[in-house]
Amino acid sequence: MTNPYCKNGARETMTKEQVEELEKRIQQGTREFEPFLNFYDELAEQKGVDWTNAMEKRVDWFKEFKKEDFPWKETNTWDCHILKCYVLIPQNLNPDKEILVHCVFHGGGGATGGGLFEPWFCDYRRDLALRNNAITLIPNYRLMPESSGEDIEDDVNDWWRFYESQHFDESLRSIGIESKNVKKERLLVSGESAGGLLVVNTWLGPPRPPIRALYLQYPMLNYYKRAIVGDQVGYRGENFPLEDVKQGVDKMLQKCNDMRSQNTLPCRSDTQPPYGMSAANALSSTKKWTEVFKGDTGTMDVPTRLDYMVRENITPSQFPEIFIAHGEADTVCPVEHTDQFHTRINALWGDRVKVTYQRVPEKDHAFDYEAKIDENWLVDIIEGIEKVW
């Protein structure tokens, strides 16, 4: 598919042999960088820790959906990295009725995660799609540290340009969905954890397609800095010396820079945890996450972006209704950051923005994976979303 937002479309001009050679280079670069990216595995092995099959999967989550995907962007990097969008189509979808759209940005600390990682799909997201005749779009984006926050922001901006183009409609038709029945303006945008940052930046950024509602699940709104106690870093139930983690991060970032300068570091997206989780944890625990995310251009988190908008007298182009759920015991993304965001946007635009905010007592990060759609803390959120969507 020719796509003007696929930066250069270089793969389309390559011969079969050239593509095969490119893929070999990508595989070689991935293998070379992998031990630096996942350096906690070596630290765990030294401790005799076995993490085999530690990530539990709920293998039946998607049984009520048809899973499809299409490429939507080719990056302007040496590896011509292809970004996919996954589409979940309810088996009970009624093509004769209006088809609503739910766009989801996955979490993972900006360094792991992908469109169809089952353990991180909350149950009520499934129910929401099934009972509202909605398709779910999960566009992948580039991940750190191979890429920066600027790259991620570029992907988000390109995604919305693509969404508004005829190429999106053509992509839907290629997977069996007639675009004339899809109500692109009946759009819900949601994200959990780091995905929440991309949702808010979608709202605060350049003009977008009309959005009915935003849903933020325990969002990472500020530059990611994990709190650690003493000289130990916790990761997947184990503690590791902070100095060892710092050394691992320094080696990872140095390897990143060396390979990038030699055009041998491939981009990465659509990563199944725990692959890449080391980077998310270690970068945030050693206060290096901000440096990698900012990159050369100083990519903004939400508080910084709000400061900039006030300074430049910029107002969001639209005011979709906002819904937020955050556990009060969140040890990854402090609920206080969401409190500050809530207070700030009310102070700036309280006459135009409507927010439903549920602070959920005694709940940690990612507490809602198995939550049912009729749970007390969720009822007002779901009813509100369905009313405006």
Secondary structure, DSSP 8 states (H G I E B T S, - for coil): ---TTSTT-GGGGS-HHHHHHHHHHHHHHHHHHHHHHTTHHHHHHHHT---TT-S---TTTTTTEEEEEEEEEE-SSTT--EEEEEEEEETT--TTS-EEEEEEE--STTTSB-TT-GGGS-HHHHHHHHHTTEEEEEE----TTTS-HHHHHHHHHHHHHHHTSHHHHHHHHHTT--GGGEEEEEEEEEEETHHHHHHHHHHHSS--S--SEEEEES---S-------TTEEEETTEEEEHHHHHHHHHHHHHHHHHHHHTT------SB-TTTTHHHHHHHHHTT-HHHHHHTTTT---HHHHHHHHHHTT---S---EEEEEEETT-SSS-HHHHHHHHHHHHHHHTTT--EEEEEETT--TTTTTT--TT-HHHHHHHHHHHHH-
